[in-house]
Amino acid sequence: MAGLILTTVLAGMLIVSPLEFEKLKTELPQYELILSIGYYLPMRKGEILNLREGQVRFFDDDLNEGFIELYGEETKTIEGRTVSFNAEVGGLIKDHLSRRGERGPENFLFTTINGNLLGNFGRSFQRACRRADIKGLCFHDFRHTSITNLRKAGAHTSVIMAMSGHKTMAMFKRYNKIDLDDGREAMKKLETYLSKNRHEAKQLKQQEESGIPYCNSTAEALGEPLAYA
């Protein structure tokens, strides 16, 4: 059951489950948008905290879906890229923008009460992790989690690499054109995958709480060996 509800450790990095992410958001509501961008989108912490309003774009046919345009000077690889976001993240961005006073494309998206660029919130993040009983988590693990979830959701490797900014498999990328429609489709697949994951985890938790014994259907949902005689 640990793979569905608890943080999973893979090759020295933590992969956070949807249910644990919900717990963390509850413990740190003032940073819900930053956490959500980090969890759903394969972006680095610095890329998120330095976002300006003008870098956030919404698609015409669905105002809650869109993409973030990252400029080359702001990325680790010194190359610009676009990162699509789903309706959940888009809704949070719209709510966030609606509460802001002065608006402008050059205004930073995340600022303090005094209007200064938001700095490191690492201490608040770690305290929230302790309250949520998530051990050893750092913000960069969200990037690992996003990439892993996109892969498990069925998004094409080249699309994920284009969104995350990874530069390996260079020849593969050269012969695969990645556009905004590909990124948008990747986010739809991620949304479907995480919704299914949350539903299965809640069902298993309800089974345990109600005293229903471990059975083959439970084992199959967990991806464990079936208990056939």
Buried (B, 14 or more C-beta within 10 A) or exposed (E): BEBBBBBBEEEEBBBBBBBBBEBBBEBBEEBBBBBBBBBBBBBBBEBBBBBBBEBBBBBEEEEBBBBBBBBEEBBEEEEEBBBBBBBBBBBBBBEBBEEEEEEEEEBBBBEEEEEEEBEEBEEEBBEBBEEBEBEEBBBEBBBBBBBBBBBBBEBBBBBBBBBBBBEEEEEEBEEBEBEBEBBBBBBBBBBEBBEEBBEBBBBBBEBBEEEEEBEEEBBEBBEEEEEEE
